[in-house]
Amino acid sequence: MKITLVAVGKIKERFFADAVGEYAKRLGKYCKLEILQVADEKTPDKASEEQKRQIKEREGQRILSQIKEGAYVIALAIEGETASSEGLAEKIEQLGIGGKSQVVFVIGGSLGLSEAVLRRADEALSFSRMTFPHQLMRVILLEQIYRSYRIIAGEPYHK
């Protein structure tokens, strides 16, 4: 299975880049991983709601341009459904059994995801009702995908 991560913005801190690289290396044993970054928009201080909507739309267009037809899309969104690690593992396994060859996880920018991206998504997944920096969210997501594959393979993982 191919797992694609589409994320808004670049990773700036070395420690986040190192963690992403480590999980990407570990995941190579289980799946083909592709990490795509799209440019983020600068949000002015005291941006109006209309400006925020336009920023999300521009970022959303960039995200959607990276998603191939037929891919199963999971958008990370605070308002999404929560899942346990075992639940995510089961979802990934069932998608593979069901013939999905590509699963795309989407992480938005600082303002979240556009309505167009949320409509394109097959589901929305929430890791918490808290907000996390998008760079850190990449690390958390990749760790959970790695954990999922360890669960699927029946290999030990830390609880």
C-alpha positions in Angstrom: 0.0 0.0 0.0 1.1 3.5 -0.7 0.7 6.0 2.2 0.9 9.7 1.1 1.1 12.5 3.6 0.1 15.9 2.1 1.0 18.8 4.5 0.9 22.5 4.3 4.2 24.3 4.9 7.8 23.2 5.4 9.4 21.7 8.4 11.7 24.4 9.8 13.1 22.8 13.0 15.8 20.2 12.6 14.5 18.0 15.4 11.1 17.7 13.7 12.8 16.9 10.3 14.9 14.2 12.1 11.8 12.6 13.6 10.0 12.6 10.3 13.0 11.0 8.7 13.3 8.3 11.3 9.6 7.3 11.0 9.8 7.4 7.2 12.8 5.0 7.4 11.0 2.7 9.7 7.8 2.7 7.6 9.8 1.6 4.5 9.6 -2.0 5.9 5.7 -1.9 5.7 4.6 0.5 3.0 5.6 2.9 0.3 5.6 6.4 1.9 5.4 9.6 0.1 5.5 13.0 1.9 4.4 16.0 -0.1 4.6 19.6 1.1 2.6 22.4 -0.4 3.3 26.1 0.2 1.6 27.8 3.0 0.1 31.3 2.9 1.2 34.1 5.2 -1.7 35.1 7.5 -1.7 38.8 8.4 -2.1 39.8 12.0 -5.8 40.5 12.7 -6.9 38.8 9.4 -10.6 39.0 8.7 -12.7 35.9 8.4 -12.9 36.5 4.7 -9.1 36.7 4.5 -8.8 33.5 6.5 -11.3 31.7 4.2 -9.3 32.8 1.1 -6.0 31.6 2.6 -7.5 28.2 3.4 -9.0 28.0 -0.2 -5.6 28.8 -1.8 -3.8 26.2 0.4 -6.7 23.8 -0.3 -6.3 24.1 -4.0 -2.6 23.2 -3.6 -3.5 20.2 -1.4 -6.2 18.9 -3.9 -3.8 19.2 -6.8 -1.6 16.5 -5.0 -4.4 14.0 -4.5 -4.9 11.4 -7.2 -8.3 10.1 -8.2 -9.2 6.9 -6.5 -7.1 7.6 -3.4 -8.8 7.2 0.0 -8.4 10.6 1.8 -8.2 11.0 5.5 -8.2 14.7 6.6 -6.8 15.5 10.0 -9.3 17.9 11.5 -10.2 18.8 15.1 -13.9 18.2 14.3 -13.2 14.7 12.9 -13.8 11.3 14.6 -11.3 10.1 17.1 -9.7 6.6 17.0 -7.5 4.5 19.1 -4.2 3.2 17.7 -5.8 -0.2 17.2 -8.7 1.5 15.4 -6.4 3.3 13.0 -4.5 0.0 12.4 -7.8 -1.7 11.6 -8.8 1.1 9.2 -5.5 0.9 7.3 -5.7 -2.9 7.2 -9.4 -2.9 6.0 -8.6 -0.3 3.3 -5.8 -2.6 2.0 -8.0 -5.7 2.1 -10.7 -3.6 0.3 -8.4 -2.9 -2.6 -7.4 0.7 -1.8 -3.8 1.0 -3.1 -3.3 4.6 -1.8 -4.3 6.3 1.4 -3.7 10.0 1.6 -3.5 11.8 5.0 -3.9 15.5 4.9 -2.6 18.0 7.4 -3.7 21.6 6.9 -1.9 24.9 7.7 -2.3 27.1 10.8 -5.9 27.9 9.9 -7.0 24.4 9.1 -8.4 22.9 6.0 -10.7 24.4 3.3 -14.2 23.2 2.8 -13.2 21.8 -0.6 -10.6 19.6 1.0 -13.0 18.4 3.7 -15.6 17.6 1.1 -13.0 15.6 -0.9 -12.0 13.6 2.2 -13.5 10.2 2.7 -13.3 10.8 6.4 -12.0 13.3 9.0 -9.8 12.1 11.8 -9.1 14.0 15.0 -6.1 13.2 17.2 -7.5 15.5 19.9 -9.7 18.5 20.5 -6.5 20.3 21.1 -4.6 22.2 18.4 -1.1 21.0 17.6 1.6 22.7 15.5 1.5 21.2 12.0 5.1 20.3 12.1 4.6 18.3 15.3 1.4 16.7 13.9 3.5 15.2 11.1 5.6 13.4 13.6 2.6 12.2 15.6 0.8 11.0 12.5 3.8 9.1 11.2 4.4 7.5 14.6 0.8 6.3 14.6 0.9 5.0 11.1 4.1 3.1 12.1 2.4 1.8 15.2 -0.5 0.7 13.1 1.7 -1.4 10.8 3.4 -2.9 13.9 -0.1 -3.8 15.2 -1.2 -5.2 11.8 2.0 -7.4 11.7 1.4 -8.6 15.2 4.7 -7.1 16.3 5.2 -5.6 19.8 4.7 -1.9 20.3 4.7 0.2 23.4 1.3 0.9 24.9 
